[in-house]
Each structure stands twice: as C-alpha cells, then as structure tokens.
Amino acid sequence: MAAVLPSPSRPAPPPPPVWHADRAPATGYGGLAIRAVAGMIDGIAVGAVAAAAIVLLGSKLAIPFRFGPEFALASVLVGWLYFGLLESSDYGATLGKWILGLRVVDDQGGRISFLRASGRFFAKFISALILTIGFIMVALTDRKRALHDILAGTLVVTVR
C-alpha cells in the first residue's frame, strides 16, 4: 500500500498529541476564525488580570478606557506568563483555546516547553507588526500556521 503524500489541495493530517493518550486525538488544524475567537477570550482574560494587578499594586486608572504605560507593561508581563505557562501546561492550551477545543503542539504533536511557548508569544509581536499579515497566514498555509507558529515550530490542532 502506497503512502498518501500531502498535496496543496490536501494538507497532511495533524500529528496526534503524544502525551495523554486518554485525551481526544487531534482531528484537524485550528483555522483563522476559531483562533480569532480564542484570541478574543484570551485578550479579555489577560486584560482583566492586568487591570486587577495594576489596581492591586496601587496604580489608579484615572480616566476609564485610557490606559497608560503601566497597563501596557502589565499586559505584556501577564500575557507572557499566561500564554507561556498555559500553552506549556498539561493541557497545552490557554483558556480560549481550551474552551474551543484547540491545543498547541510541536511539529511532532508533542507538548511544548515553556521556552518554546515564550518564544511563540513574543513572535506574535512580529506577526502583528507586519500589518497582521503574520496572523492572516493561518488562512493561507496548508497546516494553518501563523508566522509565530512557523518561527516557534508549533501547530494549533483541534481536539474535538
């Protein structure tokens, strides 16, 4: 029996996650729309925690919806820890990805390290700086990879 090679019209199937065999295997790649919704959920979570951290640390948000450099710095720090710790965790997903049945894996379907998850997080700034083309690449690549996925050697797979 000959092996089926991927073609432009039929991308290679995603690798099954190689840890926790009792969990659902990967069934496909996370597309642009579902990843955008997961990103919105994650953005709300990170923003809420960053705002709470600023309030708890004594900084006052004097004007509603006007956030200064403290909020930007807190958002980057909270975001880095949020994405880094959760994507390298046992679940391999942030809150938004977990709710929508997505998981971040390496090219072979394995769990990613905190270092790789951190690199993936900071590479998102590159994806955003080039007019968000790095994010739009999800819709244009065969394995639904954004620029930051390619740079970090990761995939976002569906597990439902």
C-alpha atoms as one frame of an Amber mdcrd trajectory, in Angstrom:
protein
   0.000   0.000   0.000   1.491   3.352  -1.046   1.720   6.231   1.407  -0.567
   9.175   0.774   1.531  12.286   0.280   0.182  15.721   1.146  -0.729  17.953
  -1.755  -1.739  21.614  -1.923  -5.389  20.574  -2.022  -4.983  18.032   0.784
  -2.622  19.012   3.619  -1.007  16.402   5.795  -3.148  15.380   8.751  -2.094
  16.880  12.068   0.073  14.762  14.307  -1.812  13.285  17.237  -0.730  14.683
  20.594   1.810  12.249  22.009   1.068  12.887  25.651  -2.112  11.878  27.457
  -3.358   9.181  25.119  -6.640   9.165  27.067  -7.489  12.626  25.714  -9.029
  13.228  22.336  -6.590  12.969  19.406  -6.058  15.830  17.001  -8.709  15.911
  14.292  -7.579  18.916  12.253  -5.854  22.274  12.346  -7.218  25.366  14.065
  -8.355  27.805  11.399  -8.355  31.585  11.378 -11.894  32.169  12.686 -11.743
  29.805  15.656  -8.278  31.052  16.595  -9.525  34.662  16.436 -12.373  33.848
  18.835  -9.927  32.069  21.170  -7.695  35.144  20.967 -10.576  37.410  21.981
 -11.344  35.228  25.005  -7.664  35.231  25.954  -7.436  39.007  25.439 -10.314
  39.573  27.859  -8.698  37.273  30.425  -5.257  38.917  30.116  -6.717  42.437
  30.196  -8.780  41.693  33.299  -5.819  40.221  35.161  -3.523  43.077  34.075
  -6.052  45.699  35.198  -6.524  43.901  38.523  -2.746  43.739  39.002  -2.424
  47.487  38.420  -5.218  48.253  40.891  -3.767  45.883  43.489  -0.311  47.391
  43.094  -1.691  50.859  43.833  -1.803  52.467  40.376  -5.079  54.247  39.653
  -6.793  54.256  36.296  -7.982  57.876  36.495  -9.810  58.029  33.171 -11.843
  54.992  32.040 -10.608  53.416  28.815  -7.390  55.426  28.892  -4.599  53.097
  29.792  -1.061  54.280  30.305   2.305  52.567  30.095   1.624  50.688  33.340
  -1.229  48.834  31.682   0.870  48.056  28.605   3.728  46.698  30.698   1.379
  44.712  32.930  -0.386  43.310  29.867   2.874  42.117  28.333   4.046  40.517
  31.581   0.676  38.924  32.357   0.282  37.856  28.721   3.724  36.261  28.631
   3.077  34.282  31.805  -0.497  33.433  30.745   0.436  32.104  27.308   3.778
  30.645  28.359   2.507  28.734  31.367  -0.814  27.570  29.926   0.413  26.527
  26.479   3.262  24.558  28.038   0.955  23.054  30.668  -0.564  19.606  30.769
  -3.500  20.914  28.688  -1.385  22.633  26.038  -3.945  25.409  25.712  -4.930
  28.813  27.031  -8.437  29.358  28.375  -9.750  30.456  24.970  -8.149  27.534
  23.134  -9.325  25.051  25.769 -12.949  26.264  25.560 -12.895  25.925  21.763
 -11.115  22.563  21.657  -7.721  23.709  20.411  -4.259  22.675  21.571  -0.759
  23.966  20.814   1.710  21.200  19.940   5.152  20.947  18.389   5.669  19.661
  14.839   5.509  16.049  16.037   2.410  16.517  18.191   4.307  16.761  21.473
   3.869  19.068  24.392   5.777  22.340  24.052   8.175  23.706  26.657   7.785
  26.995  28.498  10.718  28.341  26.486   9.035  27.470  23.172   5.701  28.866
  24.377   7.502  32.069  25.415   9.175  32.331  22.012   5.798  31.792  20.349
   4.273  34.576  22.494   6.981  37.117  21.663   6.949  36.119  17.974   3.291
  37.253  17.917   4.605  40.825  18.095   6.350  40.225  14.751   3.116  38.782
  13.331   1.299  41.926  14.440   3.945  44.453  13.354   3.750  43.454   9.694
   0.162  44.688   9.365  -1.145  41.467  10.979  -0.110  39.510   7.893   1.589
  37.061  10.245  -1.829  36.179  11.682  -3.601  36.153   8.313  -1.120  33.490
   7.166  -3.295  30.983   9.070  -5.837  31.222   6.258  -3.174  30.856   3.569
  -0.971  27.969   4.743  -1.702  24.275   4.350  -1.306  23.427   8.044  -2.980
  26.652   9.217   0.208  28.110  10.665   0.693  31.751  11.554   4.119  33.338
  11.275   4.683  32.920  15.014   3.816  29.188  14.702   6.393  28.778  11.953
   9.045  30.662  13.929   8.361  28.621  17.085   7.895  25.279  15.327   4.339
  24.793  16.618   0.921  23.796  15.340  -2.534  24.593  16.655  -4.714  21.492
  16.361  -8.352  20.776  17.054  -9.078  18.044  19.550 -12.878  17.829  19.317
